[in-house]
């Protein structure tokens, strides 16, 4: 299995530190980390900028999750949608996370709906935004400094997603296996989840696209509908992966403040 269209670089001390963080926190190395191993310093600086962008606005973890999930889904980025859909599930519930991903915005406050709508506009066509769009954010309770902050944060997240998507980074199947079915079902776009060739066939409920393994793919047969026991691969993924743990995939929270996804 390859993590992306690029060959994985040799392991330097910086790359080893990146991989070790993944192994310590989740038990496996994320595909995004294998891609960003080409420039771990750039990744670190990019996420440092994200932290600088959102801190002046005083954004909560839930608000950041809404912005990332809304922007990633509008872009069609399955990787960040799954990673942050899971994180948002932990902060707001699976139904709310799925609502942000599918655009229904179930469970959001009026201010959060305005923020999600703005993030989608930034992702889809920033040249189409209008003064009225900004005024709607003001009326939702955001001042101009906060509006700049959420725009900068969303744009930087989109830069990260664009690099991942353009270079073929596939969502980790262990990540997908650990998520609530509502989140998986909402992500029907982007690249499919990947799984190492040694893992065997993985069957998961709620996928809108196939899981890819060993160089080929097939439609996923939901194990829940098949009547059999949960596959061991899915069980191991749920037990070992903690994708929405504070500090993981989210700059400025917890020990791994630089984030990765």
C-alpha positions in Angstrom: 0.0 0.0 0.0 1.2 3.5 -0.7 -0.1 6.4 1.4 -0.2 8.8 -1.6 1.0 9.3 -5.1 4.5 10.0 -3.8 7.1 7.5 -2.6 7.6 7.6 1.1 10.9 9.4 1.9 13.7 8.0 3.9 13.3 8.3 7.7 15.2 11.3 9.1 15.1 12.3 12.7 12.3 14.8 12.0 10.3 12.1 10.2 10.9 9.6 12.9 9.6 12.1 15.5 6.5 12.6 13.4 5.9 8.9 13.0 6.6 8.2 16.7 3.9 10.7 17.7 1.4 8.8 15.5 2.4 5.4 17.0 2.2 6.7 20.5 -1.2 8.2 20.2 -2.9 5.8 17.8 -0.8 2.7 17.3 -0.2 3.3 13.6 1.4 5.9 11.2 -1.2 8.0 9.5 -1.1 8.3 5.7 -1.1 12.1 6.0 2.1 11.8 8.1 3.7 9.6 5.5 3.0 12.3 2.8 4.1 15.2 5.0 7.3 13.3 5.8 8.6 15.0 2.7 8.5 18.4 4.6 7.8 17.9 8.3 9.0 21.4 9.0 6.5 22.9 6.6 3.7 20.9 8.2 4.7 22.1 11.6 4.9 25.8 10.5 1.5 25.5 8.7 -0.2 24.2 11.8 1.5 26.9 13.8 -0.1 29.5 11.5 -3.5 27.8 12.1 -3.1 28.2 15.8 -2.1 31.9 15.4 -5.2 32.4 13.2 -7.9 31.0 15.5 -6.5 32.1 18.9 -7.4 35.8 18.7 -11.0 34.8 18.0 -11.3 32.7 21.1 -12.7 29.8 19.0 -13.9 26.8 21.0 -12.9 23.3 20.0 -16.5 22.7 18.8 -16.4 25.8 16.6 -13.1 24.8 15.1 -14.5 21.4 14.4 -17.6 22.9 12.6 -15.4 25.2 10.5 -13.1 22.3 9.4 -15.9 19.8 8.8 -17.9 22.4 6.8 -14.9 23.5 4.7 -13.5 20.0 4.1 -16.9 18.6 3.0 -17.5 21.6 0.6 -14.1 20.9 -0.9 -14.8 17.2 -1.2 -11.9 16.2 1.1 -12.8 12.8 2.6 -9.7 12.6 4.8 -10.2 15.8 6.9 -14.0 15.2 6.8 -13.5 11.8 8.5 -10.9 13.0 10.9 -12.7 16.1 12.0 -16.1 14.4 11.7 -14.9 12.0 14.4 -13.5 14.8 16.5 -16.7 16.8 16.2 -18.7 13.7 17.2 -16.8 13.6 20.4 -17.6 17.3 21.1 -21.1 17.6 19.8 -22.5 14.1 19.1 -22.5 12.0 15.9 -25.8 13.4 14.6 -24.4 17.0 14.8 -21.1 16.0 13.1 -23.0 14.3 10.3 -25.2 17.3 9.9 -22.2 19.6 9.3 -20.7 17.1 6.8 -23.9 16.7 4.8 -24.9 20.4 5.0 -28.1 20.0 7.0 -26.4 21.6 10.0 -28.6 19.6 12.4 -28.0 20.6 16.1 -26.1 23.8 15.4 -26.9 27.2 16.9 -27.7 30.2 14.6 -24.2 31.5 15.0 -22.7 28.1 14.3 -24.9 27.8 11.2 -23.6 31.1 10.0 -20.0 30.0 10.5 -20.5 26.7 8.7 -22.1 28.5 5.8 -19.2 30.9 5.6 -16.6 28.1 5.6 -18.4 26.4 2.7 -18.4 29.7 0.7 -14.7 30.1 1.3 -14.1 26.6 0.2 -16.3 26.6 -2.9 -15.8 30.0 -4.4 -14.1 32.8 -2.3 -14.6 35.3 -5.2 -18.4 34.8 -4.9 -18.6 36.1 -1.3 -20.4 39.4 -0.8 -20.7 42.2 1.8 -24.1 40.6 2.7 -22.4 37.4 3.6 -20.1 39.3 6.0 -23.0 41.2 7.4 -24.7 37.9 8.2 -21.7 36.9 10.3 -21.9 40.2 12.2 -25.6 39.7 12.8 -24.8 36.3 14.2 -22.6 37.9 16.8 -19.1 37.9 15.3 -17.0 41.0 15.2 -14.7 41.9 12.3 -11.6 40.5 14.1 -13.4 37.2 14.6 -14.6 37.1 11.0 -11.0 37.6 9.8 -9.8 34.8 12.2 -12.3 32.2 11.1 -11.6 33.0 7.4 -7.8 32.7 7.9 -8.2 29.5 9.9 -10.6 27.9 7.3 -8.3 29.0 4.4 -5.2 27.5 6.0 -7.1 24.3 6.7 -8.1 24.2 3.0 -4.4 24.6 2.0 -3.6 21.5 4.0 -6.5 19.6 2.5 -5.6 20.7 -1.0 -2.1 19.3 -0.7 -3.3 16.0 0.7 -6.0 15.7 -2.0 -3.8 16.7 -4.9 -1.1 14.2 -3.9 -3.5 11.3 -3.4 -3.4 10.9 0.4 -6.1 8.3 1.3 -7.9 8.3 4.6 -6.7 5.6 6.9 -9.1 2.6 7.2 -8.3 2.4 10.9 -9.5 5.9 11.3 -12.7 5.2 9.4 -13.3 2.0 11.4 -13.2 4.0 14.6 -15.9 6.5 13.6 -19.6 6.5 14.3 -21.6 5.1 11.4 -23.4 8.4 10.9 -20.1 10.1 10.2 -19.0 7.5 7.7 -22.4 7.6 6.0 -22.1 11.3 5.5 -18.8 11.2 3.7 -19.8 10.0 0.2 -17.1 12.0 -1.6 -13.3 12.1 -2.0 -10.7 9.4 -1.9 -11.6 6.0 -0.4 -10.1 4.7 2.8 -7.0 2.5 2.4 -5.9 -0.6 4.3 -2.6 -2.4 4.3 -2.4 -5.5 2.1 -1.8 -7.7 5.1 -5.0 -6.7 6.8 -7.4 -8.8 4.6 -10.9 -7.7 3.6 -12.4 -4.9 5.7 -16.2 -4.5 5.8 -17.7 -1.4 7.4 -21.2 -0.1 7.8 -22.0 3.3 6.5 -19.5 3.8 3.7 -20.6 5.6 0.5 -17.5 4.4 -1.4 -15.4 1.2 -1.4 -12.6 0.5 1.0 -9.4 -0.1 -1.1 -6.9 -2.8 -0.3 -3.9 -4.4 -1.9 -4.2 -2.4 -5.1 -7.9 -3.1 -5.9 -11.2 -2.3 -4.5 -14.8 -3.6 -4.2 -18.0 -2.3 -2.7 -18.1 -2.6 1.0 -20.6 -5.0 2.4 -21.9 -3.7 5.8 -21.1 -6.2 8.5 -24.1 -5.1 10.5 -26.4 -6.1 7.7 -24.6 -9.4 7.1 -25.6 -10.9 10.4 -22.0 -12.0 11.3 -19.7 -10.9 14.0 -17.8 -7.6 13.7 -14.6 -8.2 11.6 -11.4 -8.3 13.7 -9.8 -5.5 11.5 -12.6 -3.1 12.4 -12.4 -4.1 16.1 -8.7 -3.5 16.2 -9.1 -0.1 14.6 -11.7 1.0 17.1 -9.6 -0.2 20.1 -6.3 1.3 19.1 -7.2 4.5 17.2 -8.3 7.6 19.1 -8.6 10.1 16.2 -10.5 12.8 18.0 -8.3 12.9 21.1 -7.4 16.4 22.1 -4.2 17.5 20.5 -4.6 15.1 17.5 -5.4 16.7 14.2 -6.2 20.0 16.0 -3.6 22.7 16.3 -3.4 24.4 19.7 -5.0 21.7 21.8 -3.2 19.2 24.0 0.4 18.0 23.7 0.7 17.7 19.9 -0.2 21.3 19.3 1.1 21.3 15.7 -1.5 18.7 14.7 -1.4 16.6 11.5 -4.8 16.1 9.9 
